[in-house]
């Protein structure tokens, strides 16, 4: 009963959000249905477009899976952007420094990404548990530091031979590229997708089936009661940050070794913040993030088409994502606050 | 001018906090409102000060029915409330605190307000340095500041809610002098307290509230035994358990000093034997909670000895106490015990001895079902903690107490349970004595204290006021002791 009410509210919110999106398009004089059609075509219209969408889906899902863990512990890990960037920087260091065959270098870039993300996330965690700095402020501050560090490396020590430009470092040697599989004339990003799927499954298992996950949830819902039960709350908070940061770090690795093949200043692609929206929309459920992340990247990837074909700024994709999240959250909150009002005529007396 | 309270009803769910309260207070009188914890005094005062709306009934001042929709309405109508923690903004100066209540236009004219502050405070006999930060004032001075502000705003009725908590003896005398002066000037002063002596010293008349109703009204003086009897009702109790042979001292306190918030306990000396049941009596905030928190490792003693099972635990952490076999069950069920959004089964998994990484949900659910039956919890294994009624939350908490516990610390263990469940819970608790478990519990229920304790420790104003064998005293005497009086 309650579940179906929430589901109903979500559907209504979704339709309302689309309606507002259409009104917005009409207001700027764009053909609404053609635009929405282009979003779909631009992201799923051909094999090569699907492969691009999947390549974008992987880091988003990895970051979102990590956020499911930190949210379960009641933490607002706004620092996820910085954790992605630090993962990317660490992976770049491996790709630039370590020479060897792909089967050596690629796993090392992943490990390095994990280390970079974990270190950055634990900094936020230690600031919180030892210094009582709220994780939103700690995370936000470290986001700026990571972004600054990436820019500095790109135009400074790691700049392309002879030129210092923000367009990125030298392209990595091919041994450091995440391998793809050729099919239907398209290169498929199999490893990133597998990493994404694995992260979702593991996070789901962790939260559903393990004592660690249950304790994390207890700490997130009531840290003081958990402490009284004898749970070392600080250790669990740090654990949640480590897992969230590790997965974000892998997302950073994917960004540099599978997508850009170099380090660029905006290496995170905004996936950290987008992942927060995905998790909010998914209602903090690990399973739901996979399809919702797909939907979100489809909008992002597809919106480059509306730029090319209609001359409409691709930022429209982000606007649409934002509207959807706000409407769905509002509907969820409204449904929770008005448990007795009906959205649809009631069937039972 | 008179303040009339007419037929006030206020229910919170099934709890009838105010169940038809009516009384009248005349101009210029200092009127005491007495009642034990949970009698409904605070609810009534919150209605008078506009904090709650009453379900029905009226507040009439000077023949006029007041519309009290908010604290601002109450102040406009001339009713001012002085809270136990004076409403003072600590980071602001005295002058700014005073000006905060200003009904005047923006911008404030500070020099004019300064004159007002001096005028009103000198009329009351208070002295302030207007530029001092309120945080540097004592509790007594903060009270004076709050009184000054309310008087400036034109209060005709002043409500004092337990105003002597946390202030020094000198400040108490000064406060009482102020109260008398305010009454002489024609104000109506309501003095809410559960300290018999203060009401005897100060008040011209008194109203006693019990279980949401007025049970007694009189002009003072009234013999103290009448006040006690009216406050607590008649309590006849027989000891409800057989004594078990007591072991060696399990918990030992000697010269222990505890400080928490406004509670200061000096020089605590007490031994609790293995298998003994100690009841902590006293009005809320008299020191019982601080003692329980100290014994559980949540509050570090400032000085003195706190040893458990022969080991000094005064510097040990909460988790060390857990490991030493101490279990503490605080009063706030959903705040400091259960976790919302988590099922009954999950609660048992969290507190289980089994620490394996993967959870066997089938076995866990079976275990939960058997505990639910055992403690007759009304709920399913999947019910979330916040969905249970208060009594069932308490049963769940009791069911979560581990098997092997040496020292059990309980705060209001059966509050909200019906008589039968309470008796059942106590049977289970007392059984633990056979394994040498000691129980220390705080309760506001005299019946419970007398029935289940071996010894009763009475706290009053942060001191151990009396220690009695439960079999040696009756409810009347316990009532006296809780009110801070020895029976002559």
Interface residues (C-beta under 8 A of the other chain):
Chain A: X209 X210 X211 X212 X214 X215 X217 X218 X221 X222 X224 X225 X226 X227 X228 X229 X230 X231 X232
Chain B: X318 X319 X322 X328 X330 X334 X335 X336 X337 X338 X339 X340 X341 X342 X346 X349 X350 X351 X355 X356 X357 X358 X359 X361
